[in-house]
Amino acid sequence: MRRITMSLEEAKLKILALKGSQVEMNVNRGRKKIEAVSGIIRDVYPSVFTVETNMDKIQTFSYYDVLCGNIKILDN
């Protein structure tokens, strides 16, 4: 079981502070598949946030994934 280190509101505020900026993330897709995603956080919604990748694709992630460690936002 993964350890939750921050609250949901803290995760939302962290993502909101990064809105519009370039981010690099490691995304755990399951079964030991880690994907590196680089892009700009475009929109922040109540349950999810969207990232426009460098290949002009938009991916959606939930704050719960950030809380559980499935998404790790790397420091630039």
C-alpha atoms as one frame of an Amber mdcrd trajectory, in Angstrom:
protein
   0.000   0.000   0.000   1.293   3.430  -0.888   1.792   6.079   1.746  -0.102
   9.334   1.215   2.156  12.245   2.170  -0.122  15.221   1.476  -3.817  16.020
   1.470  -5.979  16.306  -1.610  -6.151  20.087  -1.230  -2.353  20.321  -1.037
  -2.054  18.296  -4.254  -4.559  20.575  -6.000  -2.708  23.697  -4.843   0.629
  22.263  -6.000  -0.764  21.542  -9.471  -2.526  24.922  -9.609   0.782  26.667
  -8.844   2.362  24.841 -11.808  -0.439  25.723 -14.258   0.989  27.094 -17.500
   4.526  25.985 -16.761   6.647  23.256 -18.340   6.773  20.099 -16.200   8.380
  16.687 -16.402   6.595  13.751 -14.821   7.131  10.044 -14.322   3.829   8.213
 -14.728   3.392   4.672 -13.416   1.173   2.912 -15.960   1.168  -0.380 -14.055
   3.033  -3.668 -14.476   6.392  -1.934 -14.054   5.757   0.446 -16.965   7.057
   3.900 -16.121   6.489   6.566 -18.769   8.266   9.927 -18.853   5.863  12.724
 -19.789   7.007  16.247 -20.558   4.551  19.054 -21.237   2.628  22.077 -20.015
  -0.179  21.926 -17.448  -3.048  23.501 -19.380  -6.202  23.240 -17.272  -6.999
  22.494 -13.652 -10.437  21.078 -12.878 -11.994  19.990  -9.556 -11.091  16.300
 -10.028  -8.463  16.210 -12.793  -5.825  18.279 -14.552  -4.687  18.203 -18.173
  -1.179  18.216 -19.596  -0.409  19.119 -23.198   2.604  17.038 -24.148   5.368
  18.118 -26.495   3.754  15.973 -29.215   0.557  18.128 -29.069  -1.423  15.434
 -27.267  -3.526  16.217 -24.206  -3.428  13.756 -21.326  -5.660  13.866 -18.267
  -4.516  12.914 -14.770  -6.278  12.848 -11.411  -5.029  14.362  -8.173  -5.423
  10.976  -6.520  -2.642   9.627  -8.747  -0.361  12.386  -7.451  -1.317  11.541
  -3.849  -0.628   7.819  -4.281   2.674   8.303  -6.054   1.551   7.013  -9.443
   2.566  10.408 -10.831   5.796  12.029  -9.709   6.401  15.596 -10.778  10.114
  16.137 -11.166  11.821  19.345 -10.086  13.172  21.373 -12.981
